[in-house]
Amino acid sequence: MTVSSASRPSLVSHVADVNNTNMAATEDQLARLSKVKDIITKASQELKSIEVNREIDLEFDVGNLLVTDKNTLDEEAVYDPDTRPAYLQSLARDGIQALMSKVWDLPSHTEDNAVFVTLPKTTTVLPREKPVPKEKALTKWEQFARDKGLTKKKKDKKVWDHILKRWVPRFGMKKVQADKEKNWVKEVPGNVDPYEDMFAKEKELKRERVAKNEYQRLRNIAKSRKLKVPNVGVTGNDLATSKDLGVAMHHSRFATASKGKFQPTLPNEQVPKGLGKKRKHEQITGDGRAEKKRYMEVLKKVEKNELNLSTAVHKQIREENIEADLAKKGGKKQLRRSKAGGRHRTRSDHRASKLGKGIHESRKQKI
Amino acid sequence: MQRVVKPKNPRAKRALVKREPKIIENTKQCLFLHGKKTGEFMRKCIKDIYALKRQDSKLLQSQDQLLPFEDILPVERLAHEHDASLFAYATHSKKRPNNLILGRMFNHHILDLIELGVDNYLGLEDFKNKKITVGNKPCMVFCGTQFEDLVDYKNLKNILIDFFRGVEATDVRLQGFEHALLFTATDDTIYMRSYKILLKKSGTRIPRVELEEIGPCMDLKIRRTKFASDDLKKKACRQPKHLKIGKKKNQSRDVFGTKLGRIHMTKQDLGQLQTRKMKALKKSSAKAKATNNEASTSTAEPMEVSQE
């Protein structure tokens, strides 16, 4: 309810001019005027209430609906459990009020009888859940299609079959059944052996096509992961040179469990000898400087006479400790069989093991 | 998707695609765990926080002894199974009473871990009033200078924002601001309070905000922390190029809306500029000019004579 204050004086003057004589009427008017006054003061109070004034301005991340208040808190109000709820609520209220003022100023649009407001981008840097995905390399076909300018054409799920006179799915179980229905008989052409099983041949060809497709899919994956895959000998390549065929033969021979050692050879097949890495031996003749150097290094490692100072010191301390312990406890402890392979444990060792550290840890701490 | 073993049906494929790393990511899922001997207090606490985040979280049954600060692998495994990158683990022991461990993952490996002690807890059922709708995006207020000055508090603020943020929303209904969370930091504790937002009429179009406490309400004390190293943090915060907004330089628009561009040129030798050739300005015709001048002066005299 918005009643402007400007209307009041005009109302008064109007009253003064017109209803001057009628006393009862003016009293009624005055009562109404006082009511109007109350409403105006109340409205002005409420108007002030959306303002939020703080020493240090609040910081906003509207995208995350986040308000940061950097002002110093009233420590007493916070620590006292009686005043705490009210004080915290006031802090929250101010923050949310300021945020709402920001939100209401954002561009809005109406949809389905509701007013929506578009939030800006978030400013707080939050870590991602997973790393940024790497760009996928195009497969061989995709590259070819892009170069040639081919576009993907959406295919229908069902195809009209004019032989069966019905809609048959393009792929799947029902398609296979329909194909069986259609191909119940197969023509044998003149140049083919009449006793050959044409249906089996067709099945074999299908298996080869499926295998080829699978190989190409795996080859694409290997390429994207920068692995090498043999080019020849896996799929039937009609344009292979004699060298390629030789390589293919080698691959097919080598790709057995025993690396082609027990593979029977075909008639007229020449198995290449000497394949693989040759072991390089050192020169027997010539100057023996490299050989001498090698042997001297080995000798050094074997006959180490270097003094390891820290080990020596630890050893000495250990021996001293053992002596001291034995002196304290007398000779009895010597006869007692230690559980851990006869090694003597000192008091400090026991203490260390209690603390959860191993014996070796305690040794390290000695110096 | 390039996998050696292809998924056998579209449902499996969809599940795998959902878990792949993406440019614009899914909302972070949260896993709520508790130990075997947690006690009613902590179990209530974890259930209440779960209620706040129900849309994007899973509450699992009691777990066998998990010690995130000693051995994080079982937690990582659980999180990987449920594709969750946030987790909250509640325990209670004599040494660490009312313990709440908050953690977050990057690429299924732990990023940050923080252990908090819960005090003065009041749950959702302790506040007898109508609550908010489930899955509401909360407005968060962080009070106190500690959140800017101290490293532990700074990291905790980041973790809390990540935890309670909810969906990364682009459009919000103006009536949809229902939930407010307040985190106030003092030297030793962080006070967490949760309110329901009531929008009242004010004289203007911006409403007056009134709050009503609905819970849960708790006082948290930081116990142990294990934050990520700087380079891991940097790696995790790396944003994809698509989302980065590049500044458009050397372009501006004037008052009339015309697009103006700015070109940067190398220094030009003005003496060597190729301009239009004015024959009159050529040095060879200077003599001709001189004769013309003499001619003009000679004609001046008869003019003067005529005037006179």
Interface residues (C-beta under 8 A of the other chain):
Chain A: T2 A43 S44 E46 L47 S49 I50 G63 N64 L65 L66 V67 T68 D69 K70 N71 T72 L73 E75 V78 Y79 R84 P85 L88 Q89 L91 A92 R93 G95 I96 Q97 L99 M100 S101 V103 W104 S108 A114 V115 F116 V117 T118 L119 T122 T124 V125 L126 P127 R128 E129 K130 P131 V132 P133 K136 L218 N220 I221 S224
Chain B: Q2 R3 V4 E20 P21 K22 I23 E25 N26 K28 S85 R104 M105 F106 N107 H108 L111 K137 P138 C139 M140 V141 F142 C143 G144 T145 F147 E148 N158 I161 D162 R165 E168 A169 T170 D171 V172 R173 L174 Q175 F177 A180 L182 T184 T186 Y191 R193 Y195 I197 L199 K201 S202 G203 T204 R205 I206 P207 R208 V209 E210 L211 E213 K233 K235 A236 C237 R238 Q239 P240
